[in-house]
Amino acid sequence: MTGRWGVTVITPRGPGNPDFYLKQDGNRLTGDYKGLFGESSVRGSVEGKKFVIRFSLGGVASVYTGTVDGNKMSGSVELSDGAEKLLGTFSGERK
């Protein structure tokens, strides 16, 4: 999954288009998130075609759970500030 990924996220609060800059080392993912609300380092894991990416930004914890197939990814996203959870979907392509 190493590379730059352009992602489209859909949540009840509207769409977003962040980028992930990922490095895969075995089953481990590290990298950076850059989006409308700022930047954050990310960590995650890959198992076969399934992956999880986690990061926190501005008091909001984000968890992206999905599948990757070549240069495409898709899945679900959960955003939580401790009081409220938002669920959404995402899809993306390696740039």
A tleap script that builds the chain and sets N, CA, C and O, in Angstrom:
source leaprc.protein.ff14SB
mol = sequence {
  NMET THR GLY ARG TRP GLY VAL THR VAL ILE
  THR PRO ARG GLY PRO GLY ASN PRO ASP PHE
  TYR LEU LYS GLN ASP GLY ASN ARG LEU THR
  GLY ASP TYR LYS GLY LEU PHE GLY GLU SER
  SER VAL ARG GLY SER VAL GLU GLY LYS LYS
  PHE VAL ILE ARG PHE SER LEU GLY GLY VAL
  ALA SER VAL TYR THR GLY THR VAL ASP GLY
  ASN LYS MET SER GLY SER VAL GLU LEU SER
  ASP GLY ALA GLU LYS LEU LEU GLY THR PHE
  SER GLY GLU ARG CLYS
}
set mol.1.N position { 0.814 -1.206 0.000 }
set mol.1.CA position { 0.000 0.000 0.000 }
set mol.1.C position { 0.856 1.268 0.000 }
set mol.1.O position { 0.336 2.378 0.115 }
set mol.2.N position { 2.153 1.093 -0.128 }
set mol.2.CA position { 3.047 2.249 -0.129 }
set mol.2.C position { 2.677 3.195 -1.265 }
set mol.2.O position { 2.458 2.768 -2.399 }
set mol.3.N position { 2.610 4.486 -0.947 }
set mol.3.CA position { 2.336 5.499 -1.955 }
set mol.3.C position { 1.370 6.552 -1.463 }
set mol.3.O position { 0.959 6.558 -0.302 }
set mol.4.N position { 1.017 7.441 -2.373 }
set mol.4.CA position { 0.060 8.514 -2.086 }
set mol.4.C position { -1.317 8.074 -2.558 }
set mol.4.O position { -1.483 7.637 -3.697 }
set mol.5.N position { -2.303 8.192 -1.674 }
set mol.5.CA position { -3.673 7.794 -1.977 }
set mol.5.C position { -4.596 9.000 -1.862 }
set mol.5.O position { -4.627 9.662 -0.824 }
set mol.6.N position { -5.336 9.284 -2.906 }
set mol.6.CA position { -6.376 10.302 -2.874 }
set mol.6.C position { -7.685 9.627 -2.522 }
set mol.6.O position { -8.103 8.683 -3.193 }
set mol.7.N position { -8.339 10.111 -1.461 }
set mol.7.CA position { -9.514 9.442 -0.915 }
set mol.7.C position { -10.721 10.375 -0.925 }
set mol.7.O position { -10.588 11.575 -0.688 }
set mol.8.N position { -11.893 9.818 -1.199 }
set mol.8.CA position { -13.162 10.530 -1.054 }
set mol.8.C position { -13.910 9.899 0.111 }
set mol.8.O position { -14.183 8.699 0.110 }
set mol.9.N position { -14.241 10.722 1.107 }
set mol.9.CA position { -14.939 10.271 2.307 }
set mol.9.C position { -16.335 10.873 2.316 }
set mol.9.O position { -16.500 12.064 2.051 }
set mol.10.N position { -17.343 10.055 2.619 }
set mol.10.CA position { -18.723 10.521 2.727 }
set mol.10.C position { -19.197 10.237 4.154 }
set mol.10.O position { -19.207 9.084 4.587 }
set mol.11.N position { -19.594 11.295 4.892 }
set mol.11.CA position { -20.150 11.147 6.241 }
set mol.11.C position { -21.445 11.953 6.318 }
set mol.11.O position { -21.753 12.715 5.401 }
set mol.12.N position { -22.203 11.792 7.400 }
set mol.12.CA position { -23.423 12.594 7.551 }
set mol.12.C position { -23.159 14.101 7.551 }
set mol.12.O position { -24.071 14.885 7.289 }
set mol.13.N position { -21.927 14.513 7.841 }
set mol.13.CA position { -21.588 15.945 7.830 }
set mol.13.C position { -21.078 16.416 6.475 }
set mol.13.O position { -20.687 17.573 6.322 }
set mol.14.N position { -21.083 15.514 5.488 }
set mol.14.CA position { -20.672 15.904 4.149 }
set mol.14.C position { -19.436 15.165 3.670 }
set mol.14.O position { -18.890 14.318 4.376 }
set mol.15.N position { -18.998 15.500 2.447 }
set mol.15.CA position { -17.851 14.807 1.851 }
set mol.15.C position { -16.523 15.465 2.215 }
set mol.15.O position { -16.478 16.613 2.656 }
set mol.16.N position { -15.454 14.715 2.023 }
set mol.16.CA position { -14.105 15.226 2.187 }
set mol.16.C position { -13.186 14.521 1.213 }
set mol.16.O position { -13.520 13.452 0.702 }
set mol.17.N position { -12.022 15.116 0.951 }
set mol.17.CA position { -11.070 14.553 -0.010 }
set mol.17.C position { -9.642 14.611 0.516 }
set mol.17.O position { -8.808 15.329 -0.036 }
set mol.18.N position { -9.352 13.858 1.584 }
set mol.18.CA position { -7.987 13.852 2.109 }
set mol.18.C position { -7.046 13.003 1.273 }
set mol.18.O position { -7.466 12.243 0.400 }
set mol.19.N position { -5.754 13.155 1.567 }
set mol.19.CA position { -4.712 12.310 0.994 }
set mol.19.C position { -4.034 11.541 2.118 }
set mol.19.O position { -3.830 12.072 3.210 }
set mol.20.N position { -3.689 10.298 1.849 }
set mol.20.CA position { -2.865 9.497 2.729 }
set mol.20.C position { -1.541 9.243 2.035 }
set mol.20.O position { -1.506 8.902 0.853 }
set mol.21.N position { -0.451 9.410 2.772 }
set mol.21.CA position { 0.888 9.091 2.288 }
set mol.21.C position { 1.339 7.900 3.123 }
set mol.21.O position { 1.723 8.069 4.280 }
set mol.22.N position { 1.297 6.701 2.556 }
set mol.22.CA position { 1.490 5.478 3.321 }
set mol.22.C position { 2.791 4.766 2.980 }
set mol.22.O position { 3.286 4.830 1.854 }
set mol.23.N position { 3.330 4.085 3.993 }
set mol.23.CA position { 4.475 3.199 3.801 }
set mol.23.C position { 4.120 1.865 4.442 }
set mol.23.O position { 3.803 1.799 5.630 }
set mol.24.N position { 4.175 0.810 3.647 }
set mol.24.CA position { 3.910 -0.529 4.156 }
set mol.24.C position { 5.228 -1.244 4.378 }
set mol.24.O position { 6.076 -1.300 3.487 }
set mol.25.N position { 5.395 -1.793 5.578 }
set mol.25.CA position { 6.562 -2.590 5.931 }
set mol.25.C position { 6.041 -3.890 6.511 }
set mol.25.O position { 5.698 -3.960 7.691 }
set mol.26.N position { 5.982 -4.932 5.670 }
set mol.26.CA position { 5.351 -6.181 6.096 }
set mol.26.C position { 3.857 -5.943 6.305 }
set mol.26.O position { 3.162 -5.497 5.392 }
set mol.27.N position { 3.368 -6.238 7.496 }
set mol.27.CA position { 1.951 -6.015 7.811 }
set mol.27.C position { 1.696 -4.658 8.454 }
set mol.27.O position { 0.556 -4.339 8.790 }
set mol.28.N position { 2.740 -3.859 8.628 }
set mol.28.CA position { 2.618 -2.588 9.327 }
set mol.28.C position { 2.476 -1.425 8.349 }
set mol.28.O position { 3.159 -1.372 7.326 }
set mol.29.N position { 1.578 -0.495 8.680 }
set mol.29.CA position { 1.409 0.737 7.906 }
set mol.29.C position { 1.778 1.931 8.775 }
set mol.29.O position { 1.408 1.998 9.947 }
set mol.30.N position { 2.509 2.866 8.190 }
set mol.30.CA position { 2.786 4.155 8.823 }
set mol.30.C position { 2.620 5.211 7.739 }
set mol.30.O position { 2.512 4.886 6.556 }
set mol.31.N position { 2.601 6.469 8.144 }
set mol.31.CA position { 2.510 7.528 7.152 }
set mol.31.C position { 1.838 8.763 7.689 }
set mol.31.O position { 1.849 9.031 8.890 }
set mol.32.N position { 1.248 9.517 6.770 }
set mol.32.CA position { 0.641 10.804 7.099 }
set mol.32.C position { -0.714 10.959 6.434 }
set mol.32.O position { -0.966 10.436 5.348 }
set mol.33.N position { -1.582 11.698 7.123 }
set mol.33.CA position { -2.894 12.115 6.633 }
set mol.33.C position { -2.826 13.613 6.419 }
set mol.33.O position { -2.302 14.337 7.266 }
set mol.34.N position { -3.350 14.090 5.296 }
set mol.34.CA position { -3.454 15.522 5.035 }
set mol.34.C position { -4.841 15.791 4.482 }
set mol.34.O position { -5.222 15.273 3.432 }
set mol.35.N position { -5.596 16.619 5.214 }
set mol.35.CA position { -6.959 16.908 4.802 }
set mol.35.C position { -7.369 18.322 5.156 }
set mol.35.O position { -6.544 19.131 5.580 }
set mol.36.N position { -8.630 18.613 4.981 }
set mol.36.CA position { -9.190 19.948 5.201 }
set mol.36.C position { -8.927 20.461 6.610 }
set mol.36.O position { -8.723 21.659 6.805 }
set mol.37.N position { -8.931 19.558 7.599 }
set mol.37.CA position { -8.798 19.982 8.990 }
set mol.37.C position { -7.380 19.876 9.527 }
set mol.37.O position { -7.153 20.114 10.714 }
set mol.38.N position { -6.413 19.522 8.670 }
set mol.38.CA position { -5.031 19.488 9.113 }
set mol.38.C position { -4.293 18.239 8.703 }
set mol.38.O position { -4.678 17.532 7.772 }
set mol.39.N position { -3.195 17.981 9.443 }
set mol.39.CA position { -2.319 16.856 9.143 }
set mol.39.C position { -2.078 16.040 10.401 }
set mol.39.O position { -2.096 16.573 11.511 }
set mol.40.N position { -1.854 14.744 10.222 }
set mol.40.CA position { -1.586 13.858 11.344 }
set mol.40.C position { -0.777 12.658 10.869 }
set mol.40.O position { -0.890 12.238 9.717 }
set mol.41.N position { 0.033 12.115 11.760 }
set mol.41.CA position { 0.682 10.846 11.442 }
set mol.41.C position { -0.348 9.735 11.618 }
set mol.41.O position { -1.275 9.853 12.419 }
set mol.42.N position { -0.175 8.661 10.864 }
set mol.42.CA position { -1.113 7.537 10.913 }
set mol.42.C position { -0.342 6.255 11.194 }
set mol.42.O position { 0.860 6.155 10.945 }
set mol.43.N position { -1.075 5.276 11.723 }
set mol.43.CA position { -0.524 3.941 11.915 }
set mol.43.C position { -1.613 2.957 11.560 }
set mol.43.O position { -2.800 3.282 11.602 }
set mol.44.N position { -1.208 1.759 11.212 }
set mol.44.CA position { -2.210 0.777 10.850 }
set mol.44.C position { -1.596 -0.564 10.552 }
set mol.44.O position { -0.419 -0.811 10.814 }
set mol.45.N position { -2.429 -1.428 9.994 }
set mol.45.CA position { -1.981 -2.775 9.677 }
set mol.45.C position { -2.667 -3.270 8.411 }
set mol.45.O position { -3.737 -2.796 8.029 }
set mol.46.N position { -2.016 -4.236 7.775 }
set mol.46.CA position { -2.524 -4.858 6.554 }
set mol.46.C position { -2.511 -6.368 6.770 }
set mol.46.O position { -1.540 -6.927 7.279 }
set mol.47.N position { -3.596 -7.012 6.379 }
set mol.47.CA position { -3.655 -8.472 6.426 }
set mol.47.C position { -4.302 -8.937 5.135 }
set mol.47.O position { -5.519 -8.846 4.978 }
set mol.48.N position { -3.485 -9.440 4.200 }
set mol.48.CA position { -3.995 -9.785 2.881 }
set mol.48.C position { -4.451 -8.525 2.166 }
set mol.48.O position { -3.660 -7.602 1.972 }
set mol.49.N position { -5.716 -8.477 1.773 }
set mol.49.CA position { -6.277 -7.287 1.114 }
set mol.49.C position { -6.998 -6.367 2.094 }
set mol.49.O position { -7.479 -5.305 1.698 }
set mol.50.N position { -7.080 -6.758 3.371 }
set mol.50.CA position { -7.771 -5.956 4.383 }
set mol.50.C position { -6.780 -5.067 5.121 }
set mol.50.O position { -5.636 -5.459 5.354 }
set mol.51.N position { -7.227 -3.865 5.489 }
set mol.51.CA position { -6.358 -2.951 6.227 }
set mol.51.C position { -7.160 -2.118 7.215 }
set mol.51.O position { -8.377 -1.976 7.099 }
set mol.52.N position { -6.439 -1.571 8.194 }
set mol.52.CA position { -6.984 -0.624 9.160 }
set mol.52.C position { -5.979 0.510 9.290 }
set mol.52.O position { -4.780 0.269 9.426 }
set mol.53.N position { -6.472 1.761 9.247 }
set mol.53.CA position { -5.643 2.949 9.441 }
set mol.53.C position { -6.263 3.749 10.576 }
set mol.53.O position { -7.473 3.979 10.592 }
set mol.54.N position { -5.412 4.184 11.552 }
set mol.54.CA position { -5.888 4.953 12.701 }
set mol.54.C position { -5.073 6.232 12.851 }
set mol.54.O position { -3.865 6.254 12.616 }
set mol.55.N position { -5.773 7.307 13.252 }
set mol.55.CA position { -5.093 8.552 13.604 }
set mol.55.C position { -6.050 9.435 14.389 }
set mol.55.O position { -7.261 9.216 14.377 }
set mol.56.N position { -5.496 10.439 15.073 }
set mol.56.CA position { -6.301 11.415 15.806 }
set mol.56.C position { -5.919 12.807 15.332 }
set mol.56.O position { -4.751 13.097 15.073 }
set mol.57.N position { -6.929 13.660 15.225 }
set mol.57.CA position { -6.708 15.029 14.762 }
set mol.57.C position { -7.752 15.928 15.397 }
set mol.57.O position { -8.949 15.697 15.227 }
set mol.58.N position { -7.324 16.943 16.124 }
set mol.58.CA position { -8.253 17.885 16.732 }
set mol.58.C position { -9.214 17.233 17.717 }
set mol.58.O position { -10.369 17.650 17.813 }
set mol.59.N position { -8.766 16.228 18.445 }
set mol.59.CA position { -9.616 15.553 19.411 }
set mol.59.C position { -10.564 14.530 18.821 }
set mol.59.O position { -11.397 13.972 19.534 }
set mol.60.N position { -10.447 14.277 17.523 }
set mol.60.CA position { -11.302 13.295 16.857 }
set mol.60.C position { -10.455 12.089 16.449 }
set mol.60.O position { -9.475 12.226 15.716 }
set mol.61.N position { -10.844 10.909 16.933 }
set mol.61.CA position { -10.167 9.667 16.554 }
set mol.61.C position { -10.817 9.138 15.284 }
set mol.61.O position { -12.042 9.053 15.196 }
set mol.62.N position { -10.002 8.785 14.309 }
set mol.62.CA position { -10.488 8.273 13.028 }
set mol.62.C position { -9.958 6.867 12.804 }
set mol.62.O position { -8.780 6.586 13.021 }
set mol.63.N position { -10.866 5.977 12.358 }
set mol.63.CA position { -10.483 4.610 12.032 }
set mol.63.C position { -11.046 4.279 10.651 }
set mol.63.O position { -12.260 4.262 10.450 }
set mol.64.N position { -10.150 4.017 9.707 }
set mol.64.CA position { -10.523 3.608 8.354 }
set mol.64.C position { -10.307 2.099 8.259 }
set mol.64.O position { -9.195 1.615 8.473 }
set mol.65.N position { -11.361 1.361 7.939 }
set mol.65.CA position { -11.284 -0.090 7.796 }
set mol.65.C position { -11.712 -0.433 6.382 }
set mol.65.O position { -12.812 -0.072 5.963 }
set mol.66.N position { -10.856 -1.127 5.639 }
set mol.66.CA position { -11.224 -1.380 4.252 }
set mol.66.C position { -10.449 -2.496 3.599 }
set mol.66.O position { -9.766 -3.289 4.246 }
set mol.67.N position { -10.586 -2.523 2.279 }
set mol.67.CA position { -9.867 -3.482 1.455 }
set mol.67.C position { -9.138 -2.729 0.352 }
set mol.67.O position { -9.570 -1.664 -0.089 }
set mol.68.N position { -8.029 -3.302 -0.078 }
set mol.68.CA position { -7.247 -2.722 -1.151 }
set mol.68.C position { -7.176 -3.739 -2.279 }
set mol.68.O position { -7.021 -4.936 -2.036 }
set mol.69.N position { -7.290 -3.259 -3.519 }
set mol.69.CA position { -7.192 -4.117 -4.689 }
set mol.69.C position { -6.372 -3.366 -5.727 }
set mol.69.O position { -6.898 -2.536 -6.468 }
set mol.70.N position { -5.078 -3.668 -5.771 }
set mol.70.CA position { -4.207 -2.957 -6.701 }
set mol.70.C position { -4.086 -1.498 -6.324 }
set mol.70.O position { -3.570 -1.169 -5.256 }
set mol.71.N position { -4.561 -0.616 -7.199 }
set mol.71.CA position { -4.478 0.826 -6.971 }
set mol.71.C position { -5.789 1.433 -6.483 }
set mol.71.O position { -5.982 2.644 -6.586 }
set mol.72.N position { -6.693 0.608 -5.953 }
set mol.72.CA position { -7.971 1.101 -5.451 }
set mol.72.C position { -8.187 0.595 -4.030 }
set mol.72.O position { -7.774 -0.509 -3.677 }
set mol.73.N position { -8.847 1.430 -3.217 }
set mol.73.CA position { -9.220 1.040 -1.862 }
set mol.73.C position { -10.637 1.522 -1.577 }
set mol.73.O position { -11.116 2.476 -2.191 }
set mol.74.N position { -11.305 0.848 -0.636 }
set mol.74.CA position { -12.639 1.281 -0.220 }
set mol.74.C position { -12.949 0.648 1.126 }
set mol.74.O position { -12.320 -0.326 1.541 }
set mol.75.N position { -13.951 1.236 1.806 }
set mol.75.CA position { -14.340 0.689 3.092 }
set mol.75.C position { -15.174 1.656 3.894 }
set mol.75.O position { -15.860 2.519 3.346 }
set mol.76.N position { -15.103 1.494 5.237 }
set mol.76.CA position { -15.894 2.315 6.143 }
set mol.76.C position { -14.967 3.144 7.027 }
set mol.76.O position { -13.809 2.789 7.251 }
set mol.77.N position { -15.503 4.253 7.520 }
set mol.77.CA position { -14.748 5.127 8.411 }
set mol.77.C position { -15.601 5.423 9.636 }
set mol.77.O position { -16.811 5.623 9.538 }
set mol.78.N position { -14.942 5.448 10.795 }
set mol.78.CA position { -15.600 5.829 12.044 }
set mol.78.C position { -14.842 7.000 12.639 }
set mol.78.O position { -13.632 6.924 12.852 }
set mol.79.N position { -15.557 8.083 12.908 }
set mol.79.CA position { -14.982 9.278 13.512 }
set mol.79.C position { -15.618 9.447 14.880 }
set mol.79.O position { -16.843 9.409 14.999 }
set mol.80.N position { -14.798 9.636 15.929 }
set mol.80.CA position { -15.334 9.737 17.279 }
set mol.80.C position { -14.580 10.792 18.072 }
set mol.80.O position { -13.350 10.806 18.101 }
set mol.81.N position { -15.340 11.681 18.718 }
set mol.81.CA position { -14.722 12.673 19.604 }
set mol.81.C position { -14.947 12.317 21.075 }
set mol.81.O position { -14.710 13.142 21.957 }
set mol.82.N position { -15.399 11.100 21.338 }
set mol.82.CA position { -15.669 10.656 22.698 }
set mol.82.C position { -17.127 10.810 23.086 }
set mol.82.O position { -17.648 10.015 23.869 }
set mol.83.N position { -17.789 11.817 22.553 }
set mol.83.CA position { -19.203 12.052 22.854 }
set mol.83.C position { -20.104 11.608 21.706 }
set mol.83.O position { -21.249 11.210 21.921 }
set mol.84.N position { -19.584 11.679 20.506 }
set mol.84.CA position { -20.389 11.389 19.311 }
set mol.84.C position { -19.566 10.553 18.340 }
set mol.84.O position { -18.360 10.753 18.196 }
set mol.85.N position { -20.237 9.611 17.674 }
set mol.85.CA position { -19.595 8.813 16.622 }
set mol.85.C position { -20.292 9.087 15.297 }
set mol.85.O position { -21.521 9.116 15.220 }
set mol.86.N position { -19.500 9.287 14.269 }
set mol.86.CA position { -20.019 9.420 12.915 }
set mol.86.C position { -19.498 8.247 12.103 }
set mol.86.O position { -18.316 7.909 12.168 }
set mol.87.N position { -20.380 7.635 11.346 }
set mol.87.CA position { -19.994 6.536 10.468 }
set mol.87.C position { -20.124 6.980 9.025 }
set mol.87.O position { -21.050 7.709 8.671 }
set mol.88.N position { -19.196 6.542 8.195 }
set mol.88.CA position { -19.249 6.905 6.794 }
set mol.88.C position { -18.548 5.851 5.953 }
set mol.88.O position { -18.208 4.766 6.425 }
set mol.89.N position { -18.345 6.207 4.691 }
set mol.89.CA position { -17.676 5.330 3.748 }
set mol.89.C position { -16.557 6.097 3.063 }
set mol.89.O position { -16.534 7.328 3.067 }
set mol.90.N position { -15.633 5.352 2.477 }
set mol.90.CA position { -14.569 5.998 1.702 }
set mol.90.C position { -14.181 5.128 0.528 }
set mol.90.O position { -14.391 3.915 0.532 }
set mol.91.N position { -13.610 5.771 -0.478 }
set mol.91.CA position { -13.015 5.069 -1.611 }
set mol.91.C position { -11.827 5.913 -2.058 }
set mol.91.O position { -11.809 7.127 -1.857 }
set mol.92.N position { -10.841 5.267 -2.662 }
set mol.92.CA position { -9.671 6.017 -3.070 }
set mol.92.C position { -8.855 5.303 -4.115 }
set mol.92.O position { -9.063 4.126 -4.411 }
set mol.93.N position { -7.902 6.061 -4.678 }
set mol.93.CA position { -6.988 5.534 -5.689 }
set mol.93.C position { -5.581 6.005 -5.390 }
set mol.93.O position { -5.362 7.107 -4.888 }
set mol.94.N position { -4.628 5.132 -5.716 }
set mol.94.CA position { -3.222 5.505 -5.582 }
set mol.94.C position { -2.896 6.508 -6.678 }
set mol.94.O position { -3.259 6.299 -7.836 }
set mol.95.N position { -2.223 7.585 -6.329 }
set mol.95.CA position { -1.874 8.633 -7.300 }
set mol.95.C position { -0.472 8.434 -7.823 }
set mol.95.O position { -0.004 9.218 -8.649 }
savepdb mol mol.pdb
quit
